[in-house]
Structures are given as structure tokens and as C-alpha cells.
């Protein structure tokens, strides 16, 4: 889910709505904190988090008042966008640690970094990527203490917000030392670790795959077939 989240087009409300229709609001300001007003998931170890939190809270109050809803209800587009940008930077931090990204050349997205003062204070260098992961994942992972579930029918994740689950998924990939691939379907290009759609008994392919899903592989094959037919001057008929 977290790799789908970072692929959401934040300038397209339909793209955001498509994600929310499946997974629900992210829960960037949720009830695990003592105060909903002051707590916002994200990079709380860095200065600027409180400024952003208060600004987003005021935006939510204004939106709910205008809509005639209880104060603080729901989640605003700005809060959702904050969550996506945080998650993108968390994934980028992990890619820096893996040696995939140059932290100085990469575009970091969360607006909190613009509140850090001079660029020398922005935490890219040294162990900065580790600190970014510590700050961004810490609170979310507290929602998942070790537990023994005796009843297999108990819905384990029903009480967790999508942002928390997304952080847990990233954490599991970090522990696994998973390698990101980019889908080679020319109309997709999303990051993936395991190919979806061809699993048997819960097993997913992680090596020797070019596409994030069986559907992307099928689309590419059909596109290549149509192009070959067009070059041969014959009508393209799906096999």
C-alpha cells in the first residue's frame, strides 16, 4: 500500500480520491495522541513540525466550519498531501541508505525541510537519512507492539490508520533489505518490490521481474504486439 501511496498524484483530486476510496483517510492526526490538535504524524524530531501541525489544524477547523461539520472532523487535502510527502521522503531516506540516491542531489518534498534554516542544517548528510527514518517511523510503529493473536479471525489491522500501516510496510521492507524496482510498463513506472497478480499460496516473485503486476506485463505485451502488426502493415488483432 505505501508504494501505491507515494504514487498518488497530489495535483489530481481524482487520484487522491481513488486512493481514499480504497484505503480511507490516512489518519495523519489521529486519536492515539493525548491531543488531536497538537499531534501530527511525521517528522516530529525536527524543528518546524509544530508550525506545520498548527497550520494544518487551523485549515481543518476552517474547512469543517465552512462545511457545517464538527470541529476537526475528517482529513483535509493538505493533511493528506503532508502524509504523502512524508512517506515519499521516508522511502527516499531508505534509498539513500541503500546507495540508490545522492541525498544532496535529491528533491526532498516535505515542507518541514524549508523550516530548518540554512541548507547546512537540513539533515541529508552523514546519518541524516537514518534520523529521517527514526523521526518519521517512530510514532507510527508504536501502534504495533508485539502481540500473540490466538483467534485467527480477529481483524488485526482494523484499529490502525493507513499511514501507520504504510509505515509498518516500509519498516518490514527495511528489515527485509528489499530492493525497489521500477515497473517497465511505459504507462506505469511505479516502484515495486514484489510483482502482484501471479501469486500462488502467498508467494510473490521478487527477482527476474520487470513489471509491478501481471496486468502491466499483459499491457506491455499487447502494446508490443500492436506495434509489430502496425510495422508489418497488418491489422492489430489481440491474440
N, C-alpha and C positions, 0 to 999 in steps of 0.2 A: 504494500500500500504506500509506503513512504516514497518509493520511486515513482509511483503514479502522482503523488502529491507534488513532488518537485517539478513535474512536467506540466502542471496546470498553467495555462496562460492567464496571468494576472490582469492583463488588459482586456480580457474577454469574459464578461459576466456569465456567458453560457458555459464556458469551460469550468468556471468556478462552480456554477450550479450543477453541472454534470457530476463533479466530484462529491458535492454535498448531498446530492440525491442518493448516492450510493452509500456514503460513509457517515453522513451527518456533519454538523458543525465541528470544527477542530477542538473546541474547548480550550482556547488559549487563556481564558480567565475562568478557572473552574473552582468548584467548591471544596477542594482539598485544602486550600489555604485558609488561614484564620479570617482573612478579609478578602472578599472578592474584589473589592475596589482597588486594593494596593498590589495584589499579586497578579503577575502576568508571566506566563511561561516564556522562557527564552534565556537570554544571556545575563542573568542577574548578577554574576560576579564582576561585570564590567560597569563602569560609570555610564550613566545615560539611560539605564533600564527604567529607573523610576520616572524620569521625564517622559519617556515614551509610554509607559504604563498609564500615567495620569492623563496624557493627551488622548490616548485611545479610549480611556474610560469616559472622558468628557464627550468624546464623539459618540460613544454608545448611549450615554444619557440623552444627548440631543436627539439622536435618531429614535429612541424609544418614546421620548416625549412627543415628538412630531407624529409618530405612528399611533399614539394613544395606548402604548404598552407599558407594563410595569417597568420601573427604572432598572436598567441593566439587563433586561431580558435579551435573549438571543445572542448573536455574534455579528458584529459589523463586517463589512467587506474589508475595511482597513485592518481589523484584528486578524481576519483570515489571511490577508496578504502578509502581515507580520509573521504569522506562523509559517507560511510557505518560504519566506525569505530566510527565516531562522533555519529551517530544515535544509534548504539549499546550502547554506553556509556550513552546517554540520557535515553534510555529505562532502563538501569541498575540503573541509578540515581533514576528514579521513583520507581523502585522495591525496592531500599534501603529505600526510604521514606515509602513505604508500609509495610516494615518489612520483605520482602521476601529474601533479600540478606544481607550478612555481608559485609560491604564496605571494611573492611581490608583484608578479605579473597578472595574477588572477583578479577578476572583479568580484569583490565581496559585496553581498547585497543588503544585509540587514542595516537599516538606517542608524543603528546604535553606533556603528564604527565612525560615523561622521561627528559623533559627540565625544570622541576620545581626545580631542585636542590636535596636536601636531601629528603628522603621519608617523613620526618616530615612535609614538605611543600606541599606534594600532598594533594589536597582538598577532602579527603574521610570523615574525622571526623567532628563531630558537624553538622553544617548546610551546610557542603560541597556539599551534593547531591543537595540541593536547589540551591546553587550557580552554580553548573554544569548545571542545567536546565535553570537558568536565563541566563547564558552565551551562551548556545547552542541554545536556542529557541528564544532569544530576537530579533535578527535581522530578522529572518525568519518570525516571527509573525507580524512585522511591515508592511509586504506586504498585510496584511488582516485587513484594518481599517473597522469599522462598516459602512455599506452601505445599502441603500434601492434600490433594483433592481426592477424597475417597469415592465420590459419586461422579462417574464419567459423564453424566447428563447435566452437571452443573455448568452453566454458561460462564466460563472463566473470565471473559473479557467484557461482559455486559456492563460492568461498573467503571469501565475505563474510557477515557476520551480518545478519539482518533489520533490526536497529537501525541499522547502518551504511548499509544500502541506503535505509532510510527517511530518514536524514539527507541522503543524496545526492539523493533525490527532492525534498525540501524545498529544498535548495540550487538544484536546477535550476529550480524554480518561482520562487525569488527572482531568479535570473538572468533568467528569462523575464518577470519582473514580473507573474506570473499573478494573476488576480483570483479570489477564492473566491466561490462561490455556495452557498446552502443549498437542498437539494432541497425542492421544494414538495409532495412526496408527504407527506400528513399522518401517515403511519406511519413515515416515514424521517427527514427533517430533517438528513441528514448533509451536511458540506461536500464540495464537489467543484469541480474546475477544468474537466474535460472529461467530457462525457456518455459513458458506457460502453454498449456493446451495439449501436451502429449505425455502427461504423467501417468504412470501406472503404479498403483499401490503407494502413492505418496512420494514417488521418486521423480526428481526433476533433473534434466540434463544441465550441467554447468560447464562442460567442455565441448569443443568442436561445434558450437552453435553460432550462427550469425544473426539470428532473429530473436526478438524478445518473446514471440509467441508463434504457435502454429499458424495462426491467421496471417501474421506478417510474412511468414515463409510462403504461404499459399499466394498471397497478393503479389509477391515478388516473382514467383514462378509464372503466374498468369500474365503479369506485365511483360516479362521476358518473352513469353510465347507470342503475345500480340505483336511485339516489336519484330520478332523473327518473321512472322507472317506478313507484316507490312513491308519488310525489306524484300520478301520474296514476291510481293505483288499479289498475294492470295488473301482472301477474306479471313479475318481472325475469328476462329470458332473455338470456344472453350473446349478443352479436352474433357 
